Amino acid sequence: MQKRLIFLIAACVMVVASAILTFRSRSRQPVEAAPGPPAAQVAVVQRGSITHLLAMAGQFQAYQVVDVHPKVSGFIRNIYVDIGDRVREGQTLAILEVPELHAQLAGTVAGVARSKDEITRAQHEVARAEAEYSALHVDNDRLQQAAKAQPGLIAQQELDDAQSKDLAAAAQVDAAKSALAAARGGSEVARADNERVSALESYTNVTAPLAGVVTWRYADTGALIQSGRDSNDQALPIVKISENGLLRLRMPVPEDAVRYIKTGDSIQIRVDALGRSFTGKVVRFTRDVNFETRTMQTEVDVENKDLSIVPGMYANAQLVLAHAENVLTIPVEALTLRGNQRVVYVLDSANHVHERVVQVGLEGTKLAEIKSGLAEGERVISGGQGKYQEVEQVEPLVSKEPSSETTRASESTIDTQEDQGGPQ
């Protein structure tokens, strides 16, 4: 009985001790604080630039390419160039052998000499006719005057004969002068024929019509080459010359970007095969969109004096379609549409939210230009704007955003890695 009483007392003591410990433990726990303002991702309005680029693949082509045909037909006596040779304008490429031209040239030289002799003979004939006419005319005048002074002194038959001879001599003078004019005309014809044959004879020396590189050779020594003036489609040229010192970079500009193309626009060019980059300018474009590809051919002239760029090589070109420099920029996520207006959520100095209408300019994929409504250094909420109310206080979490961006236009035909804005 006594042991049972001790056990009950001990149990009561343990229950009381447990209750005391529980009370003390609860009394030591801190009271929960009231919830603070919600956090918000915030970006700072900065000054920077936004650029839209059109990235295209272009191909280099020779500025001019010409097949060199001779102007006369003949056999090649000598050919002095081969593929890969650089030639200058007017340089002799080949010499043709045309024996009949030498004979024709000699004949025309003789014809010119003969025409000169004809002119000399006609001049002497004119002088003789004029002298004879002068004498007969004087005799006729003398007889006519004597007959008038003393009628009947000179027979009428004699007077008529003198007048007839005078008229005949005058006609002889006119005929001699006509013959002289004909001789001079014949001389001009002979001289022209001589010049024609001389020109043909000079055509046996085939020269380069432009400075460039021989890209192909079609004939060898002894080959018969037909004149390029003949309407013969089978006539082969002697060589093909490509003007490679100045190249055309041709690029197909998509239809949607045609409105941005202007003569003189700068364009960045990268030749991956050579590891070379440079800046060019648009010099011409077709002003015509291809019906099938929906592109317009645009050209940039590229100096290539060292011939390091070979026609047919590809280049990556980047054309600036739009650019805004030294403007206020914010992340595009900070913009919200309210009806027809673009708005942002701005934080004041006490971190209270205020809705503000802004005017947006050029937009990229990450940044947007702000023309009015914000000042440099202000803070805007850059995401989840629907969670915040006007004048609500927030806890700003400022994120570091780039101030500038270069973005690739959707019309681009190649992928590029930009220095700013990351992969496009």
LINFEN-V786382 format. One record per residue. RES is the residue in one small letter. SS is DSSP state (h for helix, s for strand, l for the rest). Layout:
# LINFEN-V786382
res:RES ss:SS
res:RES ss:SS
This chain:
# LINFEN-V786382
res:m ss:l
res:q ss:h
res:k ss:h
res:r ss:h
res:l ss:h
res:i ss:h
res:f ss:h
res:l ss:h
res:i ss:h
res:a ss:h
res:a ss:h
res:c ss:h
res:v ss:h
res:m ss:h
res:v ss:h
res:v ss:h
res:a ss:h
res:s ss:h
res:a ss:h
res:i ss:h
res:l ss:h
res:t ss:h
res:f ss:h
res:r ss:h
res:s ss:h
res:r ss:h
res:s ss:h
res:r ss:h
res:q ss:l
res:p ss:l
res:v ss:l
res:e ss:l
res:a ss:l
res:a ss:l
res:p ss:l
res:g ss:l
res:p ss:l
res:p ss:s
res:a ss:s
res:a ss:s
res:q ss:s
res:v ss:s
res:a ss:s
res:v ss:s
res:v ss:l
res:q ss:s
res:r ss:s
res:g ss:s
res:s ss:s
res:i ss:s
res:t ss:s
res:h ss:s
res:l ss:s
res:l ss:s
res:a ss:s
res:m ss:s
res:a ss:s
res:g ss:s
res:q ss:s
res:f ss:s
res:q ss:s
res:a ss:s
res:y ss:s
res:q ss:s
res:v ss:s
res:v ss:s
res:d ss:s
res:v ss:s
res:h ss:l
res:p ss:l
res:k ss:l
res:v ss:l
res:s ss:l
res:g ss:s
res:f ss:s
res:i ss:s
res:r ss:s
res:n ss:s
res:i ss:s
res:y ss:l
res:v ss:l
res:d ss:l
res:i ss:l
res:g ss:l
res:d ss:l
res:r ss:s
res:v ss:s
res:r ss:l
res:e ss:l
res:g ss:l
res:q ss:l
res:t ss:s
res:l ss:s
res:a ss:s
res:i ss:s
res:l ss:s
res:e ss:s
res:v ss:l
res:p ss:h
res:e ss:h
res:l ss:h
res:h ss:h
res:a ss:h
res:q ss:h
res:l ss:h
res:a ss:h
res:g ss:h
res:t ss:h
res:v ss:h
res:a ss:h
res:g ss:h
res:v ss:h
res:a ss:h
res:r ss:h
res:s ss:h
res:k ss:h
res:d ss:h
res:e ss:h
res:i ss:h
res:t ss:h
res:r ss:h
res:a ss:h
res:q ss:h
res:h ss:h
res:e ss:h
res:v ss:h
res:a ss:h
res:r ss:h
res:a ss:h
res:e ss:h
res:a ss:h
res:e ss:h
res:y ss:h
res:s ss:h
res:a ss:h
res:l ss:h
res:h ss:h
res:v ss:h
res:d ss:h
res:n ss:h
res:d ss:h
res:r ss:h
res:l ss:h
res:q ss:h
res:q ss:h
res:a ss:h
res:a ss:h
res:k ss:h
res:a ss:h
res:q ss:l
res:p ss:l
res:g ss:l
res:l ss:l
res:i ss:l
res:a ss:l
res:q ss:h
res:q ss:h
res:e ss:h
res:l ss:h
res:d ss:h
res:d ss:h
res:a ss:h
res:q ss:h
res:s ss:h
res:k ss:h
res:d ss:h
res:l ss:h
res:a ss:h
res:a ss:h
res:a ss:h
res:a ss:h
res:q ss:h
res:v ss:h
res:d ss:h
res:a ss:h
res:a ss:h
res:k ss:h
res:s ss:h
res:a ss:h
res:l ss:h
res:a ss:h
res:a ss:h
res:a ss:h
res:r ss:h
res:g ss:h
res:g ss:h
res:s ss:h
res:e ss:h
res:v ss:h
res:a ss:h
res:r ss:h
res:a ss:h
res:d ss:h
res:n ss:h
res:e ss:h
res:r ss:h
res:v ss:h
res:s ss:h
res:a ss:h
res:l ss:h
res:e ss:h
res:s ss:h
res:y ss:l
res:t ss:l
res:n ss:s
res:v ss:s
res:t ss:s
res:a ss:l
res:p ss:l
res:l ss:l
res:a ss:l
res:g ss:s
res:v ss:s
res:v ss:s
res:t ss:s
res:w ss:s
res:r ss:s
res:y ss:l
res:a ss:l
res:d ss:l
res:t ss:l
res:g ss:l
res:a ss:l
res:l ss:s
res:i ss:s
res:q ss:l
res:s ss:l
res:g ss:l
res:r ss:l
res:d ss:l
res:s ss:l
res:n ss:l
res:d ss:l
res:q ss:l
res:a ss:l
res:l ss:l
res:p ss:l
res:i ss:l
res:v ss:s
res:k ss:s
res:i ss:s
res:s ss:s
res:e ss:s
res:n ss:s
res:g ss:s
res:l ss:s
res:l ss:s
res:r ss:s
res:l ss:s
res:r ss:s
res:m ss:s
res:p ss:s
res:v ss:s
res:p ss:s
res:e ss:h
res:d ss:h
res:a ss:h
res:v ss:h
res:r ss:h
res:y ss:h
res:i ss:l
res:k ss:l
res:t ss:l
res:g ss:l
res:d ss:l
res:s ss:s
res:i ss:s
res:q ss:s
res:i ss:s
res:r ss:s
res:v ss:s
res:d ss:l
res:a ss:l
res:l ss:l
res:g ss:l
res:r ss:s
res:s ss:s
res:f ss:s
res:t ss:s
res:g ss:s
res:k ss:s
res:v ss:s
res:v ss:s
res:r ss:s
res:f ss:s
res:t ss:l
res:r ss:l
res:d ss:l
res:v ss:l
res:n ss:l
res:f ss:l
res:e ss:l
res:t ss:l
res:r ss:l
res:t ss:s
res:m ss:s
res:q ss:s
res:t ss:s
res:e ss:s
res:v ss:s
res:d ss:s
res:v ss:s
res:e ss:s
res:n ss:l
res:k ss:l
res:d ss:l
res:l ss:l
res:s ss:l
res:i ss:l
res:v ss:l
res:p ss:l
res:g ss:l
res:m ss:l
res:y ss:s
res:a ss:s
res:n ss:s
res:a ss:s
res:q ss:s
res:l ss:s
res:v ss:s
res:l ss:s
res:a ss:s
res:h ss:s
res:a ss:s
res:e ss:s
res:n ss:s
res:v ss:s
res:l ss:s
res:t ss:s
res:i ss:s
res:p ss:s
res:v ss:h
res:e ss:h
res:a ss:h
res:l ss:l
res:t ss:s
res:l ss:s
res:r ss:s
res:g ss:l
res:n ss:l
res:q ss:s
res:r ss:s
res:v ss:s
res:v ss:s
res:y ss:s
res:v ss:s
res:l ss:s
res:d ss:l
res:s ss:l
res:a ss:l
res:n ss:l
res:h ss:s
res:v ss:s
res:h ss:s
res:e ss:s
res:r ss:s
res:v ss:s
res:v ss:s
res:q ss:s
res:v ss:s
res:g ss:s
res:l ss:s
res:e ss:s
res:g ss:l
res:t ss:l
res:k ss:l
res:l ss:s
res:a ss:s
res:e ss:s
res:i ss:s
res:k ss:s
res:s ss:s
res:g ss:l
res:l ss:l
res:a ss:l
res:e ss:l
res:g ss:l
res:e ss:l
res:r ss:s
res:v ss:s
res:i ss:s
res:s ss:l
res:g ss:l
res:g ss:l
res:q ss:h
res:g ss:h
res:k ss:h
res:y ss:l
res:q ss:l
res:e ss:l
res:v ss:l
res:e ss:l
res:q ss:s
res:v ss:s
res:e ss:s
res:p ss:s
res:l ss:s
res:v ss:s
res:s ss:l
res:k ss:l
res:e ss:l
res:p ss:l
res:s ss:l
res:s ss:l
res:e ss:s
res:t ss:s
res:t ss:s
res:r ss:s
res:a ss:l
res:s ss:l
res:e ss:l
res:s ss:l
res:t ss:l
res:i ss:l
res:d ss:l
res:t ss:l
res:q ss:s
res:e ss:l
res:d ss:l
res:q ss:l
res:g ss:l
res:g ss:l
res:p ss:s
res:q ss:l
